């Protein structure tokens, strides 16, 4: 500890002492900025954090449900807190401030002197004055402890809702509600869904996120939220929260309109209030709505007291976003070191962080500027709403709203206040339809608002600091290291500047191949090579300091394996190819967290006979496997030991099943609705088409996994627009969409062709998939491939539909070769004793079960035991008897472009 308790400031030796009250994101940024610039060591810093942990990423708080480890959310370089000039007191709030003596007293009664004091106490979650808001089961959503408590409550309610019946265990869903439909409320609703609870958002205003987006965007957002399985009630005021008469916990919500909702958990997300208690008690001026009043230097009326972040009332308001808080931290750090920085104004751009829901806004999103013009693009079928707010010259950008597809946000937000080139509406139209001009950002354009990084700073990282890749630029500038929304733009700027500087932007696959994956694919195809040894001898290189390139690496070996498989080079476990495969392909199954594998038999189009279901059920029962229906309409069986795989597959193959390729970078599933076969709305046989597509493309190896979907009408029950290839039936035939992906960066598929016959559809999809396989990068999904393909979707359309490159027949022949050469990988293994020999648990005891496996019962099945459960005596491998014992017409308008004065 480097504290000087009770010593008058005038007699205190150098370095001078700055005390920071608060241990959140903005406090961390201030300490980081001060230490980074204070080369002379003029200041030592003491930070008093109320929470018992280092500063963490509150913006990414919802990720705690996934990582479940607070350390994974910790901000910045941990070495900051080991700096001898930095002291961090955790779980040690400041109790009072004595401005006259320039001291603070912590909660333990210790007195600490300061030269300068920085208030970074942030804000607390607002609790609306609703009767019953203090009942057990009512939570706020502000800190890690809040999230942990919410998770524990929901999990306990799920456990309490399980009821054993003769047919097994029945689980009553946990009913959750979120009061508040803003950014935080929607993230909280997503968290409830992730925990397995039902979620209803209660919004007092007319639409969701009414502070950030307009009514049209709110309507589009509501549809997206509903599609996530989350209910929404707008224009609804909560009157009271009533207790359950038996438990006394939260049980019901009553609304002002007379409605009611039964609930087990309620999350309050109605805003925040500045934590200005210390400022008030110290006699500092506070704003009308709270917060310590500061000037543009972030200094209060007391020359030695500063306020930053949500507790600061600057220009008459408190700002509840991390970006302006970080800017304030930089301003104060600069001022303490003799600079003249001032607060430049708040960047209030926001982006919703909810998986599968793309929403962003910036600037004057509501068009409140006098004589402003609004340009709106709405496509309800795609779930997209986009709006630009322009000045009355129809060229100067004032703001924007993006719902359903926030792709233009990263490039347009830095252009706020600048003139856009060309027709502004072109920036809103779907890719390939509008011809939006490229944007050359000025150096002063703010690219990363979280860390206040300009386009010029990013360019300077390349030209002045010799950064040669995006990772280096991020480390040098901090751009893209907080919320990540600006990363696409950071990447584009970095690559563009490298090219301008004459630095070749390497597309090399790895240190062993200077070729990209696409170049290597063509080289292998033209040279007609069939083994890794031949390929690396012909096209490989020896890395510096190495004596041999022949063994390759974990990047090039599976990539070459995929290329050879795509070119029809025989079974992936035949000969030398077997050594190239990664873990999943090596065992033709997906490895799970406990080292066992999952088994997924193919069910084309989701279609399966009753006899087939009986076989699958009997196999799962006999081998004690956990069963689950997948999102792709298949049955996944978990917990198969490696030595069990051949016998499991022998029974499935004998019953007519084949490998579902759930383990491969290949076609996974073709999802379908029942279409015209059963549905009264269906206009085409979607099941028949899905089966045909799946049998055609099964086993097709590609740069990444492939998922297809076929819907029998525009109601889109098969969710085809979220697939790599989506097919939607029309009265005239089939529409085909491409480039849809889920995952971390969801993308809606874009229309490639309309009203195709079945034969035209097959040819179109054939060519699209083959073009993707030949030209995409390693592990690149179709969505980014479509975006990065030179000329975009329109260029792909010309190649696939119009044969602009004259390679259509070649693509057709390549797909025909694949269809003719297909064989079921697991059947081939069962027929080959040499391949079967690799499926053993131990080299010297191939049929002995792994004794380290342990399971516990859950909801009538088994699951892997946790480390604590193993330590407390969970059973070892589960035999088949365990599972047995546990189980004793809406019309959608087309897209519209509208200009509003």
Secondary structure, DSSP 8 states (H G I E B T S, - for coil): ----TT--GGG--SSEEEEEE--SHHHHHHHHHHHHH-TT--EEEEEE-SSSS--B-STTGGGHHHH--GGGGB-S-GGGGG-TTEEEETT--EEEEETTTTEEEETTS-EEE-SEEEE---EEE-----BTTTSTTEEE-SSHHHHHHHHHHHHHHHHHTEEEETTEEEE---EEEEE--SHHHHHHHHHHHHTT-EEEEE-SSSSTTTTTS-HHHHHHHHHHHHHTT-EEE-S--EEEEEE-TTT-SEEEEEETTS-EEE-SEEEE-S-EEE--HHHHHTT--B-TTSSEEE-TTSB-SSTTEEE-GGGEEETTEE--SHHHHHHHHHHHHHHHTT-----------EE--BTTB-EEEEESTT--STT-EEEEEEETTTTEEEEEEE-TTS-BEEEEEEES--TTHHHHHTTTTSB-SS-GGGGTS-TTTS--------TT-EEETTTTEEHHHHHHHHHTS---SHHHHHHHH-TTSSS-TTHHHHHHHHHHHHHHTT------SBTTBSS-HHHHHHHHHHHT--SHHHHHHHH----TT-S--TT--TTHHHHHHHHHHHTT-S-TTSGGGGGG--HHHHHTSEE-TTS-EEEEB--GGG---HHHHHHHHHHHHHHT-EEEE-TTS-EEEEEE-GGGHHHHHHHHHHTT--B--TTSSBEEEEEE--HHHH-SS--S-HHHHHHHHHHHHTT-B-SS-EEEEEESSTT-TT-GGGSSEEEEEETTEEEEEE--B-TTS-B--EEEEEEE-HHHHHHHHHHHHHHHHHH--TT--HHHHHHHSTTHHHHHHHHHTS-TTS-HHHHHHHHHHHHHH---HHHHHHT-HHHHTT--SSSS-TTS--TT--EEEETTEEEE--HHHHHTT-BSS--HHHHHHHT--------EEEEE-
